Amino acid sequence: MPSSVPESPTHSSARDGHGKPGLAALVVGAVGVVFGDIGTSPLYTLKEAFSPHYGLVANHDTVLGILSLVFWALMMVVTVKYVSIIIRADNDGEGGIMALMALAQRTLPKGGRSVYAVGILGVFGASLFFGDSVITPAMTVLSAIEGLEVGAPQLHAWVVPLTIVVLVVLFASQRFGTHKVGRLFGPVMVVWFVALAAIGLSNIVQGPEVLKALSPWYGMRFFIDHGWGGIFILGAVVLAVTGGEALYADMGHFGAKPIRHGWYYFVLPALMLNYLGQGALVLGDPSAVRNPFYLAVPEWGRMPMIGLATAAAVIASQAVITGAFSVARQAIQLGYIPRMAIKHTSRDTIGQIYIPWVNWALMIAVISLVLAFGSSTALASAYGVSVSGTMLIDTLLLALVARATWLKARKWVLPLCVVFLVIDIGFLVANGVKFFDGAWFPIVLGLAVFTMLRTWRRGRELLNAEIRKEGIQLDSFLPGLMLAPPVRVPGTAVFLTAQLGLVPHALLHNLKHNKVLHERNVFLTVKTLEVPHAPADQRLKIDAIGDDFYQVSIRFGFMETPDVPVALMRSCDQGGIYFDPMETTYFASHETVVASARRGMPVWRDKLFAFMHRNAAPATSFFRIPGNRLVELGAQVEI
């Protein structure tokens, strides 16, 4: 790649507690986590391409045409778009659609409509990602266990129950964390990809004719032979590139270089060898299209391969679930979803988190999906829409970033974005036509999540506006208060407020009911920056406003876990105030939201926001404020 494109540095994970492992260890780790989703695609891609839905006959030209489309989709979408270009658009070393959205917004004039539009795109892309987080575990685990039907058709009735058992164990184990079993992910996936390559190579040797599929001519000929209807096969081809977004989203854990090395030199060759091997099998025996992946395996190795495929499917699902936790935390920090309880599952790795509400909601949705569709073939109709939608949004955001910041490289990156856009639209159209066959599910799920995210964001804006409207200016209140000050008691009072310059409700209630004032009073505001990690010199800001009153602002990045007491204790190191944990009392106002038809959002959205606000985790626990040092005072606000 030309040097004019900003190179994303290999992200040192030392700040995340990973230490500084060597490149080989990072590559193995990336193979275990980053490539899990795309690595299990051979289980179902070719089988679905020849499902009755598409009405294709497994003849010579059709098989080579589909394989050619799969190969060039992997090359253009994954290799060129994600691994070679978009992975360089890092936000302080972090990737993913939320990070890319924040990066794109910083290239636009603040407060403009374009910033709002980019925010809508990013939020909708994140909503689609949650849809993918539901479908991927169902699809991969079902496809792996369906291998039982190849060797023992009488076990068909056990496929769904076994799938549900595996999924329940998978989600139930999330609370224990993946830092221990995660060490096995890399080696297991290395064995998986080696097995894919070996199986593919053994079948290619018996049918080398299949190597012609690497020529783009066969892909073009497929469209020539099938006319406009040929575009619908992209609904199956996109299954080969699902997981491309994960390469970018997980960049912060491993860095760009290990991901590139793992893809170029190991994962891509193994995948293509396996796809070509399945194609060689089908060329020799067209009836093998019923399950070319398992039929390509020698009969003696099918049961071990089912076990290995199930392990790979669990790892792929684990990667998506972990990604859902990460995206949820980013969305919480950026103010798009309510605060939730976040538990850290590793003392060494800050990125390994567990969000109970997200975990159980995903489990219920995934199991419901398995029960509703019953097979990977039926589920394939629902798969692909969310992936292709997210990839389309990634392309649009990439174009914005390249146009504004890659001044030299944009001459060739922007034309490539046009090519990517055409491909993404093709994928989206091909999957969209399957709306009534199952594609409605990720669309409806994405719209539901999008509605909740936008409702929470807008509701918070309305709530803050009401608080500001009814608030009292601090600069006029304090002088009047100090003319006849109340009794001052020892210690430090920290009043949490989202509104700089206004008197916190908690202070007013404290004066009204307790009629006392602490020796030292701090008005604390916590802000989340649009970068993953707040720079150390921007973490804390302290302004003295007289009479032992202070305004303090603490800043966190959207990938960080806010810990207010720790941040305040470190203020002394920077020449600030000393906060004695045993002499500090935190005061917070807990608002009760009342829906109103007079203004703001429609009433149903007001009520939805009120419900979400009522069930959100308290800000105090989210900011890790100890309960025995906390006083909460209520207030009612109408929006």
N, C-alpha and C positions, 0 to 999 in steps of 0.2 A: 504494500500500500504506500502511496506517496507520503512523504514526510510532512506535507502541508496539513494533513489531518491531525488534530491534537491526539497524541498518544495517551491512552488511559494507562497510568502507571500500574504495575502489579501492586495491588492494594495490600499493603502490609496490614495483616490482621492483628498486629500487636495491640492496637488500641481496643480491639474486640476480645482480647484475651486469647488469641490463637497462638501467640508466639510468632516465631519466624521460621516455619518449616521450609525445607528445600523445595525446589521446583518439582521434583519427581513426586514428593509427598502431596504437594498441592494438586498435581495433575491427577493422582489417584483419588484424592478427596473429591475433586471436581467430577471425575467419572462416576463416583458413587452418588453424588447429590444432584449435580447440574444436569446430567444426561439421562437421568432415570426415566423421565417422561418420553422423550424422543427415542430412547433406547428400547422401549417396549412396543413401539409402533409396528415392527415386523410381525407381531402376533396377529394383527388384524387387517393391515392395510390392503394387501393383495387379495385377501379373502373377501373383503367388502367391495373391492372394485368389480368382482365378478358375482356379486349378490344379484338376485333377481330384480332388485330395484332398478338396476342400470340396463338390464337386458342384453348384456354383452356375451358373445361366444368366445371361448378361449382358443381362438385360432392363432396362427403364427404372428400375423401383423398386429393384432389387437394386444397380445401379450407383450410384444416388444414395444408397442406404442405406450402402454401404461407404464412399463418399467422406465422408458425414456422420460416420461413426464415426472415420475417419482425422482429420478436422478437429477433432472434439471431443476425441480422444485427444491431439492436439498441443496443444490449448488447456489441457486439464485437467492432463495429466501433465507436459508440458514447460514451457508458459507459466506456469501457476499454481504447480504443485508445485515444479519445479526453479528456474526463472528468477525467480519472484516471491517464493518463500518459503524453500526449503531453502538457497538460495545465501547467505542471510543468517546461516545457522548456521555461521559460519566459525570455525576453530580457529587464532587468531592469523593470519588472512588466508589460511589454507590450507583446501582442501576435499577431497572424496573420502571413501570409506566408512571408511578407516582413521582419518582425521582426525575424522570424525563419531563413530566409535566411542569414541575417546579423549575427545571432548567430552562424550558421553553418560555415560561412566564417571565423569567428574568431578562429575556431578550426583548421584551415588549414594553411599551410605555406604561408606567404604573397607572392604575385606575381606568384604563381604557377598556372598550368593549372586547378587544382582541384578547386581553388577559382573561376576561370572563369566559369567552368562547373556548380558550385553551383549557381553562379549569373544567368546563363542562365535558370536553373531550377526555381529559385525564380521568375524571371521576367515572364517566361511562365506561372507559377502558378498564378501570379497576373493578367496576361492577361485573363486567364480562369475565374478568379473571376469577372472581368468586364463583361464577357459573362453571368455569373450567375446573375449579377446585372440587366441585361436586361431581362432574361427569368423569374426570380422569380416574379416580379410584374405582368407580363402578366399572368403567370400560376395561381397564387394565387387569383388574382381578378376575372379572368375568371371563375375559379372553384367555387368561392363563389357565383357569380351572376347566374351561371348556375342552382343553386337551384331553381330559378323561374320556370324552365321547369318542375320540379317534380310536383308542385302544379297547375301550369297553363301552359300547353304546348303551348298555343296560344301566349305566350310571348317570344317564341324562337327568333323571329326577333329582340327583344329588348336587347338581351344579350350583343352583341358586342357594340352597341351604348352606353349602360349604363356603360359597362366596360371602354370605352374610356373616358366618362365623369368623372368617378371616378379617372382614371389615370391622366387626365388633372388637376383636382382639387388637386390631391396629389402632382404632380410636381410643380404646380404653387404656392403652399403654402410653398415650401421649403425655399424661400427667407425670410419668416417670422420667421423661426427657429422652433425647436420642444421643446424648453424649457418650454413652457406653456402647449401645448397639451400633451407633453411627460409625464406630471404628471398623465395623464389618462391612459397611455399605460399599466402600471403595473396592476391596478385594472381591466381594461377591459380584459386583458389576463388571469388574475386569474379567472374571471367569465367564460371565454372561456374554460379553462382547467377543471374547475369544471363541466361545461356543458358537455364536452367531456366524463368525467368520469361517470357522472350520466346517460347519454344516453347509454353508453357502458354497464354499470352495469345492467340497466333495461333489456337490450336484452340478456345479459349473463344469467340472472336468468331464462329466458324462454328457453335457450338452453345451459345448462352447459357443454354439450359435447365438446364445442369449447375450453375448458380449456386444453384439451389434446394437443393443438397446442404448448404449452410451452415446450413440449418435443422435443429435437433435432431430434428424430427419424423420425418425420413426415417431417422435412426438408430434411433429407437424403433420405427418401423414395420417395420424389418428384423427386429427381435426378435419383434414381434407376428406377422409373416408366417411366420417360421421356427421359432417356439417355442423350447424349451430348446436345441434343436440349434444355434440361431443363435449361442450363446456361443462355439462353436468357431471362428467367423470371427475372433475376437479373436487367434487364433494368427497370422493374417496382418496384422491391424491393428497389432499390437505392433511389427512391422517398421518402421513409420513413426516410432516413438519411440525406437528403438535409438540410443544416443548421448546420451540425456538425462543419464545419469550423468556423461558426460564434461564436460558444461557445469559441473557442480559440482566434479569432480575437478581440472579445469584452472584453477580460479578463482585459485589462487596465482600463476599465471604472468601473468595479465592483469588481475585484479580483477573485481569484480562489475559495475561500471558499463559497461565496454566489452562484456561478454558480454550484458548486457541490451539495450544499444543495437543490437548486431549482430543479436540475435534478433528484437526487436520490429520494427525498421524495415527489415530487409534479408532475413534468412534465412527467417523464417516466411512473409512475403508471397511470396517466390520459391518456396518449397516448395508452398504451397497453390495458387498459380497453375499450377504444373506438374501437381500431382495433379488439379486440376479440368480442365486441358487434356487429360490422358490420359482422364479420364472423358468429356469431350465427344467425343473421338475414338471411344471404345467405344460411346457412345450412337448415333453415326452409322454405325459399322461394328463390330458385335459380334465379328467374327472377329479384330479387332485385339487381343483379350485375350491372344493368344499372346506378344506383347511390346509392350505399349502405349507404353512409354517411347520406344523407337527408331522405332516406326511413327508416332509423333507428330511426328518430325523430318522435314522435307522430304527427299526422296531425295538431293538434291545435297549435303545437309549431314550425311548419316549417317556417312560415313567420318571426317570431322573430329570429329564428336561422339563416335565410338568412341574416338578419340585423347584427347579432352578427358575423357571418362568414365574412361578408364584412368588418366589423370593424377590425377583426383579420387579414384579408388579407392586409388591408391598413397598419396596424402596422407591419406586416411581411415585406411588401414592403419598408416601411419607414426604417426599420432596415438595409435592404440591400442597400438602397440608401445612408444612412448615412455611412455605411461601405465603399461604393464606394468613398465617399468624403474623408474618412480617408485614404484609400489605395492610392488615388490619391495624397494626401498631402505627404504621406511617399515617394511615387515615385518621386515627385518633389524635395523633400529634398535630396533624394539619387542620384539625377541627371539622372533619367530615362525618365522623360517627361518634356516638357517646363514649365516654370513658368506660373502660372495662377492666376487670381484675386481670393483671398480667403477672404470671409467675415465671421466675427464672429457673430453668431446669439444670443449669450447669454453673458451677462457681468459676469455671475457667473461661467460658465462652458466653459473652453477653448477648450474642445474637440468638442463642437457643432459648426460646420463650414458649410459654404455653398459655393460651387464652381459653379458659374453660367454656365460655359461652359460644365462641366461634367453633370450638371443637365439637361440642354436642349438637350444635345446629347443623354442622357439616355431616355428622354421622347420621342424623335423622334423614337429611335430604338424600344422602348417598344410598342408604338402605331402601328408602322409598323408591328411588330411581331403579334400583335392581329389581325390586318386586314388581314395579309398573311395567318395565320393558322385558325382563326375563332372559334376554340373550344379548350378546355383543352385537349381533347383526341388527337387531331392532334398535339397540342403543346407538349404533353408528349414525343413525338418522339424526340424532340429537347432538352428536359430537361434531365439532368443526365450526359451528356458527360463532361461538364465543371466541374461539382461537383466531379465526379469520378477522373478526371484528377488532380484536385487540391488535393484531398485526397491522391492520389498516390505520388505526389510530397512531401506532408507533411510527409508521411511515410519515404521516402528516406532521407529527411533533418533530421527527428527525429533520424534515425539510425546513421547519422554522429555525431549529438550532443551527443547521448548516448554513442557511442563508445569512444569519446574523453573526455567527462567530467563526465559521470556517471560511475566511475570506478568499483563500487561494483554492482550497479543495472544493468549494461549492460549484466550481465550473463543471466538474464531473460528477459530484455527489447529487446535485439537484436533478440532472437528467436521469441518473439511476433511480432517484426517488419516483420519477414518472413511471419507469418500468415496474418498480415495486408496487406502485399504486394500481397499475393495470392488473398485475398478478393478484394482489389482495382483493380487488373488486371482483375478479373472476372467481376466486375462492368463496367470497361472500355471496355472490349470486347463486353459485352452484349449491351452496348449503341452504340458502334462503328458500329455494324452491321445495325443500323438504319440510317446510313449516308444519304442515298438517300430519307429517309422518313422525314427528318428534322434535323437529328443530324449534318448535314453539317453546319447549321447556327452558333452554338456556336464555332465550330472548325474554320470556316472561320473568324468569329469575333475575336476569340482569336489570330489567326495568324496575322490578320491585326493590332491588338493592340500590339502584340509582335514585329512586324516589326517596328512600330512607336517608341516603347520604345527603342529597340536596335539601331535604326537609330539615335535617339536623343543622346543616350549615346556615340555611336561611332563618331557621328558628332562633339560633344563637344570635344572629345579627339583630333580629327584632327584639329579643330579650335584652341585649346590651343597649339597644336604642332606648327602650323603655326605662332602663336603669339610669341611663345618662339624662333622660328628660326629667326624671323625678329627683335627680341627684343634687347635692349641694356642693358648690365649689370649695375646694380645700383652702385656697388662698384667702377666702373671705371668712371661712368658718373658724380657722385656728386663731386668728387674732382676737375674734370675739370671745372664743372659749377661754383664752388665757387672760382676759380682763378680770374674770372671776373664776379661776381654775378650780375644779373639784379636787377632792383629796387624792393625792398621788401615792400609790402603793409600790413597794419594791418589785423589781423584775422588769422583763421586756415583754411587750405585747406585740405580736405580729398579726396584722390584719390583712387577710388575703383579699385582693380586689382585682377585677379585670379592667377597671376604669381608672386610668391615671388622672390625677387632678380632682377627683371627686371623693367626698367623704364616704368611706365604706359603711354600709348599713350596719355591719357588726359593731362598729365603733359607736354609732348613734344608739343602738339598742343597749350596749354596755353602759353608756353614760346614763341612759334613761332608767334602766333597771338596777344597776349596781352602784351608780353614782360615784364611780372612782375612775382614776386615770393612772396608768402605770408610769413608772419613772421614765421609761424609754418606750417610744411607740414607733413601729415600723409599718409602712404601707407597702405591701409586697405584691408585685405583679410578676407572673410567670409567662414568658413568651416562647413560642416555638418558631424557630427560624426555618427558612426554606432550603436549608442545607442539612445533610445527614448529621453532622456533629458541629456543635458551636465552638468557634475558636476560643482558646483559653482566655485571651485578652478581652473577649466580648461576653464572657460568661456572667459577670456580675457588675452591676452599676449601682453605686450608692450616692444619693444626694441628701445632704443635711438641709432641713428647711427650718431650723431653729427650735428652741425649747425642747431639745431631745426628741424631735420628730424627724423621721427619715423616710425618704422614698427609695425603695430598693427594687431593682428589676433583675430577674434571673432569666437567662436565655438557655434553651436547650435545642439541639438539633432534632429533626423528626425521626432519627434512628436511635435516639438516646432514651433512657428511662429516667424521668425527672425524679430527683431526690433533693427536695428543698432543704431539709436539715443539714445534709452534708454540704450542699452549696453554701449555705449561710455560715457554717462553721469554718469554711475555707476563706471567708471574707477577711478574717484576721491576718491570714498570710499575705493578703494584698494591701495591708495597711488600713483595713476597714474596721467595722464594729466587731467586737468580740461577743459571740452568742453563746452563753452558758446554757446547755440543753436543759438543765434542771431549773433554770430561772426564766425560761422562755415559754410563754403561753401563746398558742395560735388561736385566733378568732376567725371564724368563717361564717358567711351568710348562706343559708340554704333556701333558694327561691322555690316557691310552689307556683307552677305555671298554670294560668287559667286561660282557656281558649275563648276567643271573642270573634264575632262575625263582623265587627266594625272595621277592621283594618288588617294589614299583614297578609297572611296566606289564606287560602280557603279554609273553612272551619275544619274539614276533615284532616287537613295537614296540620292545623293548629293542635287538634286533638292527638294526632300521631306524634307530634313533637312533644306535647305534654306527657304522653305515655313514655316516650324514650327518655325524656328528662327525669321522669320519676324513677325510672329503673336504671339510670346510669350510675356507675360507681362514683361515690363521693370524690370530689376533687382532692380532699384531704388524704384519702387513702391512695389515690393515684399519685399524689406528690410525696407519698411515704412519710406523712406527718404522723407522729405517734399519737394514738388515741388518748393516752393519759395526759397529754399536754394540749388537748384540743377543746375549745368551746364553740358549739354551733348555735347560731341564732337564726330563726326563720323569718321569711318575708314572702309576701304574695305579690306576683306580678301578672298583669293581664296583657296578652299579646293579641 
